[in-house]
């Protein structure tokens, strides 16, 4: 789909802008409801078409100037929708019945979406306080509804961020349905073993750091990769917006580590995030929505702590504090004992009661049915 509507248009649109990695959150719902994906550049169109879904691109704006202090620089994942993107907004106002968002886009009044219902589902459950600034809360007022994600975040949204509870919907993240399919089990397909050249005798750890804000990606993550023991395999999946310069440092280290596999989204046909969760015996990460979703796998978690300005605080883990206290940790003080930490994580496993308490606190539909719940809500808006 390019500059015209197709006969299969059902009024449901998934707005990705230029952040095409968010399609991973939208695909489960698309399979249930159908619809059309909206992007803001030809580059994004090509990336989304690779998933075999209909794509609408009317404005080709792959980057935008943004001010940082006294300087301006080009950004590729911009969130401001201004009058230069009028063709997209006019089309949606004319044809859309529901527009679904996975990032909080700020529409200029001249291009505001006024006719379709707008639903902010977000691109992951939250450890960080995504709504901490007044600017974000003001932008949120442009949207009709927002996913409440789980009991904990719903309470935070209402009590801390003063979001109108009538605009919150008790639905979570659609892909959690797929995550729980193999919970507690290690599943490695023959296709995955062949494509990655994995040794089936070696247990697999995955390392999935965030990038924005506190993160282990800057320092301790490099030491995890550099010191990763040969008797295990590590799958390294970086945040999709990790800068190329930082990734180059990791690739340089990985060149001399045959048991470490660089596995960003899209590199391997048979290794998406769901397959990565399933293949892992334990998961290493930090203050990431992916790490929170990893709780649903019911596998051991290891929390990596960076240093200085990049180090996460205990407060940022308050929603999952019991699991953090139970789990192994890696930092600059114990990195030399990495193999011992990995062994301890596997030997300790998970505490079922603790995991269930934290899951129930942080997720709606933690035992399945989330996609159906979201689809049912969207259908009521049509």
N, C-alpha and C positions, 0 to 999 in steps of 0.2 A: 504494500500500500504506500503510495507516494503522496501526490497532491489531490487525490480524490477519495471519496468514500467507497468502500466495497459493499457488495450486497449482503455480506455476512455481518455487517456492523450491528451490534446489539445495544449500543449506547454505553458500554462499559469501557473505560479507558484507564490504562496504567501509565502514569506520568513518571518517566525515568530521567528526563532532562539529558544530561551528559554523564550521569552516574550509572552506567550500564550494569555494574556489578549487582545492583539492587534487583535485577531480574530474578536472582536466585530466591528472593522472598516472594516474588509475584507469580512464579511459574506454578506452584501448587494450586493457587486460586484460579489462574488462567485455565488450567486443565479442568477445573470444576465449572467455571462460568463462561469461558471464552472471553472475547474482547479484543482490544487493540492497544498496542504499546506506543507511547508518544515520546519521541526524542527530539533533540534540538541541534543535531548536526548529522552530516552524512557519515562521519566516522562512527558515531553512536549507532546510526542505522545499520551499518555493516556488522557491528558487534552484536546487535540484538537479533538480526536476521539469522545469525548462526544458530540460534536456538529454534528456528523453524516457526516463528510466530509472526503475525501481521504487525507491521510497523508504520507509523505515521510520522513523516518529517516534512514540515512546511517551512521552518526557519533554519537556516544553516549557520549556527553560531557556536562553533566548538570551544570558544574561549572568550573571556571577558576581562577587562581591566579592573583590578581591585586595589584599593588604597591600603597600604600597610604603613602606618605612621606618616612619614613625609614622602614616602615612595609609592609608586604604582607598579604592579606586575601583573602579568597575564595569569589567569587561573582557568582551569579546565573543568572544574566541578562547581561552578558558580551556582548560587541559589537565588539570585535576584532576577525576577522575570519582569523586564521593562518593556517599553513600547516598541523596541526593536524586534520583539517576539510577538507582535500583534497578530500575525497570521495564525499562529498556533492558538492563541487565546480566543480569537474570533471563531475559529473552527469548533473549538470545544464548547463555546457558549451556544453555538448553533446546533451541534450534533450530539453532544454528550448528555447522558442522563446521570451518570455517576463517574467521577474522576477519583482514582485511588492514588495516593502518594506514599512513598517510602522515605522521603526526606522532606523537611519543612521549607518549602519554597515561598519566598516573599514576592507576591505579585503587586506591581505598581497599580495604583487606583485606575489608571487608564487601560489596564489589561486584566482587571480583576475578573475572576470567574464568578458569575452571578446566577446563571441558569441551572447548571448541573449541581447535584449534591457532591460535596467534596469530603473525602474520608482520608485522614492521616493514619496509616497503619504502622508507620515507622519501619526502619530496616533492622530491627533487632530488639530484643528485650534489653533492659538497661541496668548497668552497674553505675555508670556515670550519671550525674544529674543533668540530663539533656535540656531541661527547661530552666536552668539556673539563672538565665539573664532575662531582664524585662523585655528585651528586644524579641526574644523567641516567643515569649508569652503574648506579645502584641501580634506577632505574625500568626500565631495559632488561632487568633480570633477570626482569621479569614476562612477557617475550615469549619464545616458543619459538625463533624464527628472525629473522635480520636480513639484509637485502641487503648484500653486500660491496661492491657498486657498481663497483669496478675494482681492479686489482692494487695501486695506490698506497694507496687507502683501506683495503683489506683489511689491508695491512701496518701501517698506522697504527692500525687498530682492535685488532690483535693486540699489537703491540709497545708502543704508546703508551697505549692504553686498556685493555689486558689483557682484551679480550673473548675468550671461549672460541671458538676457531676452529671447533669443531663446530656452533656456532650460526650461523655465517656461511655464506651461500649465494652462490655466484659468479654473481649476476644483477645487472643494472643497472637502468636507468630505462626503462620501457616506451615512452615517447613518443619515445625516440631513434630508433626505427625509422622514424617519420614524418619526423623532422628530416633524415635522410640521403637521403631520396627525391630531393630536388632539390639535393643538395650541389654547391656550385660554380656553380650556375646562379641567375639572377634570374628568378623566375616571377611574373607579374602576371596574374591572371584578368581578363576583361572585367567580371565582376561586382564585383570589388574596385575596379577603376578607376572604375566608375560610382558605386559606393556612397560612396567617399571623395572623388570628384571630383579624382582625381590627374592630374597632367600626365605623360603617358608619356615625355616627353622628359627629365624630370628624374630623376636617380639618387636613390634612397631610402636614407637612413640610419635606423636605429632606435636609440632610446636606452632601455635597460631597466635602470634602477638597482635595487639592493636597497634595503631599508629598515632592517632590524635590524642593529645594530652599525656598523662602518665602512661608509660609503656616500657616494656623490657627490651624493645627492639633496638634501642640506641647503643647499649653497652653489654649488659649481661647476656642478651640473646646471642651476640657474637661468640661469647665465651662458651655458651651451651653448645653451639655448633662446633666450635674449635675443639672442645674437650669431649665430645660425644663418644662414648665407648664403642669399640668395634663389634662387640657381641650383640648390639642392638641396631635397629634401623630407625632413622629419624626422617620424618616427612615434614619439611618446612613450608608452611603456607602463610605468606605475609599478607597483611591487610592490603587490599587492592589499591589504596592511595599512597602506599609507602613510596617515598621518592626514589628515583632510579639511582641516584648517587649512593644512597644507603644500601639499596639492594646489590649494587655492584660490589660493595665490601663483603656482603654475605657470599656472593657467587665466587669471589676470590678465595674465601675460606673453603667453600664446598668443593672447589676444584681438587683439593687434596684430601677430601673425605668421601671415599666411595660408598660409605654406608649412610650418607646424608643425601636426600633427594629434594631438590628444589621443586615445589609442587604448587605454584599459583593456580588460581582458577583458570581453566581453559587450556592448560598446557597438555594435559593428558586426557584422552577420550574417556577413560573409565575411572577417573578420579575427580569427582566433584566433592563438595564438602560432606555430603551424606556418606559417600563411600569412604572418605577419610575418617570420619567418626567411627564407622563400622570396622575399619581395618586396624584401628589403634587399640593397643592394650592399655595405654594411659595417655593423658593429654596434658601438655604444658602450655600455659598461657598467662594472661594478666587481666587488666581491667577491660575486658572485651565482652560484647554481647555474645560472641561466639563461645567464650568460656562459660558464660552463664547457661547457654544452650547445651554445652557439654555435660552439664549436670544430669540432663535427661538420658545420657548414654549409660548412666550408672556404672561408670568406669573410674578408676583412680585419676585424680587431678593433681597437678603440681603447679604451684604458683611461683612465677619468676619475678623477682624484684630488681629493678634497676637502681641507679644511684642519683643523688642530687635532685635536680628539678624534675627528672623523669620518674622518680620513685613514687609508687602509689602508696597511699596511706591506708591504715586500717579502716578509717571511716568510709572509704570508697567500697569496702567489702561488707558493709553492715548488713546488706540484704542476704548475704550468704555466709555470714560469719562462722557458723558452726562447721561448715564444710572446709573453710579456709583453716580453721583451727585444727581440724582433723588431718588435713592433707600435708604432704611434704612441700618444702619451700626451697627455692634456689636464689642465692644472692652472691654478692662479691666475697662474702666471708666463707662460704662453703662450696664454691664452684669446683675446687680441687677434689671434692668428694662426690662428684656428680654421679659416678657409677653406683656408689653406695645409696644415694638418694633415689635413683631410679629403681634399684633393687627393693628398697624399703617401700616405695610406693606400690609396687606389684605385690609384695608380700602382705602389706596391710590391707590392700583392697579398699572397699567402701563399707561404710556403716549404713545398712539399709534404712534404719529408723531415722538417722540424721538426714540422709538424702531425701527421704519422703517429706520430712518437715520443711526442708528448704524448697523442694519442688512445689509443694502446695502453697507456699508463701509467694512464690515468684511467677507462677504460671497458671493461667486459665487453661483447662483441657490438657493437663500434663500427661494424661493417659490416652490421648487421642481424641479426634473429633474437632480439632481447632479449625481446619480448613472448611469443614461443613458449617461450623458456627459463623465464620466470616462470610461465607457464601450466602447463607440464609439471611444475614443482616443486609448484605448488598442487594439481594433480590427484593427485599422489602422496600428499598429506596427507589426501585425502578418504576 
